[in-house]
Amino acid sequence: MLQKVLVANRGEIALRIIRACRELDIKTVAIYSTADKDSLHVRCADEAICIGPPPSNRSYLDIPNILSAAVITGVDAIHPGYGYLSERPEFAEICESHGITFIGPTSAQIEQLGDKAQAKATMRAAGVPVVPGSDGAVESQEELLKLVNEIGYPVIIKASAGGGGKGMRVARNETQLLKSYTQARTEAGSVFGDDQVYVEKLIERPRHIEVQLLGDHHGNVVHFGERECSLQRRHQKMIEESPSPAVSDALRQKMGETAVLGAKAVKYQNAGTIEFLLDEDGQFYFMEMNTRIQVEHPVTEMVYGIDLVKEQLRIAAGAELGYEQVDIIPYCHAIECRLNAEYPEKGFLPSPGMISKLHIPGGHGVRWDSHVYQGYTISPYYDSMFGKLICWGSDREEALDRMSSALSEIIVEGIRTNVGFQRLLINHPIFRQGDVNTNFVEELLSKE
Ligand code: MV4
């Protein structure tokens, strides 16, 4: 097993990883910026090293500083968490070349799946359904017009180096198409340093459904069902649940087997997620593969009774999964609300500051993953998410009722939060019916 792990992250996920290490008797090293010196991940780790000033590019994204911390403390592995360096192939590569285990897939896998056009081609070749569109990047206007003539409008243009919704444009006619194409390439070039774009048919009002995967170093890959992630605003997820109210047992099996097929095609190792779009006819299509542990992993943990972070550590140490697909059974329904320090009435403006009073709900079927405490100051430098509330129940209704009750119980003073907005969503009749798509939150906000 691993002896000592450096956690190359902050906030709740750093704490989540430290807790998993402790249970496995693995020593931990926290890294922190000067803005995070009072954060719980610093207090809970066995050792902590300051790696720079508050701006992320001078601390949590500073590879030389983080590697120095790893070498000084003599760790044998680094867990990148999510965001930050988690999907940078060059970071995984430099760990590999220094004999430090990167807790995740190989740098080659991160690179292969990080280019979204290439990932799509790989999945298509493996037999995973993809949205009709270009084979890889579209090099010229002529090529673009020829292709769109075949597939028809509306279409969506995406940056190959993008992902998570960054650098996408919709076109519903030829005028929009040519304008969007030029804009998309210019923008992709300046934002990602890569101006390649690809085109596909637009799926209207899709659901975002993702399948959780684990692969070990021995060729075994299994899935842990799906998460419904359609409730999001500006590509930031707000609520995730498992199972999805739109997925039948038969569809789950089909999506799961398809995701495993895709992961096996790249010999995927460690935790990963395949994102699908599910259209209104029940067809699903590969979108992206995320090569990291995700924010919303706890809902899958509650439903399947597994600790995904511990599994990541075991897998990285070379252990075999030790179970098969037939052993993986859903036990309950789980839902997660992301709680943010933000002001919903002011366009979700960030609301950093000191938490002067805090009461966290508890009880049966309630989990709270967070790095904050009463008296903690939320920094303006980082993401506004200050905690994740996860509730589960024997069925969807029980999980949602429990979430509603927990959201009523929570007390957070000193900052503005989205708690009230989350309660509104949880009790919204359309959400209760399970009848949502990726436009739901924005449409709801535009009606107010
Ligand atoms: C799409 C789409 C419709 N049609 N592709 C956005 C994030 C990225 N993973 C893929 N995204 C989309 N791709 C086609 N062909 C709509 C979206 C999309 C979306 C997807 C998931 C969750 C929220 C979304 C919000 C807007 C657009």
Residues whose N, C-alpha, C, O or C-beta is under 5 A from the ligand:
A	BS01	MV4	V131 I156 G164 G165 E200 K201 L202 I203 H208 M287 E288 T438
